[in-house]
Amino acid sequence: MDKKICVITGANSGIGKQAAMQIAQRGYHVIIGCRSRERGEAALKEIIEKSGGSVELILVDMSLKYSVQAFAEEITKKHKTVDVLIHNAAVFDIAQKERKITSEGVESVWMTNHIGPVYLTRLLLPALKRSEDGRILTVSSKGLLAMPGLKVDLADPEFKNRKFSITKAYYQSKRAQVMYTYWLADQLKGTNVTANSIRVTAVKIDINRHPDILAFQKWVYRQKSKNSISAGQMAETYTYLATSPEVRNVNGKYFDENNKLVKSNPYTCDKQNIDAVMALTERYLK
């Protein structure tokens, strides 16, 4: 296959699906990673119809190491080289009140949003290094600006000994992803692979996907959506960082929805903090 290969996790809806369409339209072969076969196949059909591009579906549950490993093995069996890896999949169910543990014994938000992406990157890195222009994109959130004091709880990232909060669990994982990006970019210096992070702003969502939330929460989301951009608009930043020659050699940066460089929280830029988070992360990968 002569086309460049782009892997996007969580591409059955929202920003991921829109990015898959846009990148496929630019001539890339896009692999969408989805947990649900039914939703994945529906998304695959829509993406192909609307983009007219080359797209395939491979199932993956980012909360399970064995599934991430199988996903990577299937990709590398079919494709020697991977050019772009976008870590879009994430868990943020605003109706979730209690922590959920995977069949492998890890809290699901921490595993899906942080450990899974780190593990997948590690498995696909040899294929990315075969690319003349390998790109890794992690996804964080502008919502972190409202939580300036939030740190990765090195002693209890899984909420075993503290009250679970889906908001804190989600934003902790996203803060960890920013720190991982900086660490990874440093590791990739001197190679033909770059790593950057995207700060996703408020994006209009289909509130009907959350039937269990309270009426007040639905009202809040409707108010927020008035100042939100569309998933397609946010996906344009994904596409820009995945395909534009302008950012070919840009490494270790943080971009907003306008493709502009932004600064992350000072905590995330401190090397000692980054090393501590990565030492914690490594314990999950052994």
C-alpha positions in Angstrom: 0.0 0.0 0.0 1.4 3.4 -1.1 -0.9 5.4 1.1 0.3 6.8 4.5 -1.2 5.0 7.4 -3.1 6.8 10.2 -4.4 5.0 13.3 -7.1 6.8 15.3 -8.6 5.2 18.5 -12.2 6.0 19.5 -13.1 7.0 16.0 -16.7 5.7 16.0 -18.2 9.1 17.0 -17.4 12.8 17.7 -14.1 14.3 17.0 -12.4 11.0 16.2 -14.9 10.2 13.5 -14.7 13.6 12.0 -10.9 13.4 12.0 -11.0 10.0 10.3 -13.1 11.5 7.5 -10.9 14.5 7.0 -7.6 12.5 7.1 -9.0 9.9 4.7 -10.0 12.7 2.3 -6.4 13.7 2.3 -5.4 10.4 0.9 -4.3 8.5 4.0 -5.4 5.0 4.8 -7.2 5.4 8.1 -7.5 2.6 10.7 -10.2 3.3 13.2 -9.9 1.6 16.5 -13.3 1.0 18.2 -14.5 -1.1 21.2 -17.9 -1.9 19.8 -18.2 -3.8 16.6 -21.7 -2.5 15.9 -20.9 1.1 16.4 -17.5 0.6 14.7 -19.1 -0.9 11.6 -21.7 1.9 11.4 -19.0 4.5 11.7 -16.8 2.8 9.1 -19.7 2.8 6.6 -20.4 6.5 7.2 -16.7 7.5 7.1 -16.2 5.7 3.8 -19.4 7.1 2.2 -18.6 10.7 3.2 -14.9 10.7 2.6 -14.6 8.4 -0.3 -11.4 7.3 1.2 -9.6 4.2 2.3 -10.6 3.1 5.8 -10.6 0.0 7.9 -11.9 -1.0 11.3 -10.0 -3.0 13.9 -11.6 -3.6 17.3 -9.8 -2.6 20.5 -10.7 -2.0 24.1 -8.1 0.5 25.3 -8.8 -0.4 29.0 -7.3 -3.9 28.5 -3.7 -4.6 27.8 -4.4 -7.9 26.0 -6.8 -6.1 23.6 -4.3 -3.2 23.0 -1.6 -5.8 22.2 -3.9 -7.7 19.8 -4.8 -4.4 18.1 -1.1 -3.5 17.6 -0.3 -7.0 16.3 -3.1 -6.9 13.7 -2.0 -3.4 12.5 1.6 -4.4 12.2 0.7 -7.7 10.5 -1.1 -5.8 7.8 1.1 -2.7 7.6 4.8 -2.6 8.1 4.8 1.2 8.6 2.5 3.5 10.6 2.8 7.2 9.9 0.3 8.7 12.4 -1.1 7.5 15.7 -3.8 9.6 17.3 -4.8 8.7 20.9 -8.4 9.9 20.7 -10.3 7.2 22.7 -11.2 8.3 26.3 -13.7 7.5 29.0 -15.7 10.4 30.5 -19.2 9.2 31.4 -20.6 12.1 33.4 -23.2 9.8 34.9 -20.6 7.5 36.5 -20.6 7.6 40.3 -18.4 4.7 41.3 -15.0 3.5 40.1 -15.1 0.6 37.6 -12.4 -2.1 37.6 -11.4 -3.9 34.3 -11.1 -7.6 34.0 -7.4 -7.1 34.4 -7.9 -5.4 37.7 -7.2 -1.7 36.9 -9.5 1.3 37.3 -11.0 1.9 33.8 -10.5 5.6 33.4 -6.8 5.6 34.3 -6.3 2.5 32.1 -8.3 3.7 29.0 -7.1 7.3 29.0 -3.5 7.0 30.0 -2.0 3.6 30.4 -3.6 2.1 27.3 -2.3 4.9 25.0 1.2 4.7 26.5 1.2 0.9 25.9 -0.1 1.2 22.3 2.6 3.8 21.5 5.2 1.4 22.8 3.9 -1.4 20.6 3.6 0.7 17.5 6.8 2.7 17.9 8.9 0.3 15.6 6.4 0.8 12.8 6.3 4.6 13.4 10.0 4.7 13.2 9.8 3.2 9.7 7.9 6.2 8.6 9.8 9.1 7.0 7.6 11.4 9.1 6.1 9.6 12.0 3.6 11.5 14.2 2.1 10.7 17.6 -0.8 12.9 18.9 -2.2 12.7 22.4 -5.4 14.4 23.4 -5.9 16.6 26.5 -8.5 19.1 27.6 -9.0 22.8 28.0 -11.0 21.9 31.1 -7.7 21.5 32.9 -7.5 25.2 33.1 -10.3 25.1 35.7 -8.3 22.7 37.8 -4.9 24.4 38.2 -4.0 22.5 41.4 -4.8 19.0 40.1 -1.9 16.7 40.1 -1.5 13.0 39.3 -1.9 11.2 42.6 1.2 9.1 42.6 0.0 7.1 45.6 -3.5 6.5 44.5 -4.2 7.1 40.8 -7.0 4.6 40.8 -9.0 6.0 43.6 -8.6 3.0 45.8 -8.3 5.0 49.0 -10.1 8.2 48.2 -13.6 9.1 47.0 -14.0 8.4 43.3 -14.9 11.4 41.1 -15.3 10.9 37.3 -14.2 14.5 36.8 -11.0 14.2 38.8 -10.3 10.7 37.3 -10.7 12.1 33.7 -8.7 15.2 34.2 -5.9 13.4 36.1 -5.5 11.1 33.2 -5.4 14.0 30.7 -2.8 15.8 32.8 -0.8 12.6 32.8 -1.1 12.4 29.0 0.4 15.9 28.6 3.3 14.9 30.8 3.8 11.7 28.9 3.9 13.7 25.6 6.7 15.9 26.9 8.6 12.8 28.1 8.0 10.9 24.8 9.1 13.9 22.7 12.4 14.0 24.6 12.9 10.2 24.0 12.2 10.7 20.3 14.8 13.4 19.7 17.1 12.4 16.9 14.5 10.2 15.3 12.0 10.8 12.5 9.1 10.6 14.9 7.5 13.5 16.8 5.0 13.6 19.7 2.6 16.5 20.3 -0.5 17.1 22.3 -3.9 18.7 21.5 -5.9 20.8 24.0 -9.5 20.1 23.1 -11.9 22.9 23.8 -15.6 22.7 24.5 -17.2 20.7 21.7 -20.9 20.2 21.1 -21.9 16.7 22.1 -25.0 14.6 21.6 -26.5 14.8 25.1 -28.8 11.8 24.2 -25.7 9.6 24.5 -26.0 10.1 28.2 -29.6 9.1 29.1 -28.7 8.5 32.8 -27.7 12.0 33.7 -29.8 14.4 35.7 -32.0 17.0 34.1 -29.9 19.8 35.6 -26.8 18.3 34.1 -28.5 18.2 30.7 -29.4 21.9 31.1 -25.8 22.7 32.0 -24.5 20.9 28.9 -27.0 22.7 26.7 -25.8 26.1 28.0 -22.2 25.1 27.5 -22.9 24.0 23.9 -24.0 27.5 23.0 -20.3 28.5 23.1 -18.9 25.2 21.9 -17.5 24.4 18.5 -18.5 21.4 16.4 -16.6 18.1 16.4 -15.7 18.7 12.8 -14.1 22.1 13.7 -12.0 20.5 16.5 -11.0 17.7 14.2 -9.4 20.2 11.9 -6.6 20.5 14.5 -6.2 16.8 14.6 -5.9 16.8 10.8 -3.5 19.7 10.7 -1.1 18.1 13.1 -1.4 14.7 11.5 -0.9 15.8 7.9 0.5 19.3 7.5 4.0 19.7 6.3 4.2 22.9 8.4 4.6 20.9 11.6 6.7 18.0 10.2 9.6 18.6 12.7 7.6 20.1 15.5 8.1 18.0 18.7 6.9 18.2 22.3 4.4 21.0 21.8 0.8 21.7 23.0 -1.7 23.0 20.5 -5.1 24.5 20.9 -8.2 24.4 18.6 -6.8 27.2 16.5 -3.5 25.3 15.8 -1.7 27.7 18.1 0.9 26.8 20.6 -0.2 27.1 24.2 1.4 26.5 27.6 0.4 23.7 29.9 0.3 23.9 33.7 3.8 24.5 35.3 3.4 21.2 37.2 3.3 19.3 33.9 6.6 20.9 32.7 8.7 20.0 35.7 11.1 17.2 34.8 11.0 15.7 38.3 7.2 15.6 38.1 7.3 14.1 34.6 9.8 11.4 35.7 7.6 10.5 38.7 4.5 10.1 36.6 6.4 8.0 34.1 7.9 5.8 36.8 4.3 5.3 38.0 3.2 4.5 34.4 6.0 2.0 33.9 4.7 -0.1 36.9 1.5 -0.7 35.0 3.4 -1.8 31.8 5.6 -4.4 33.4 
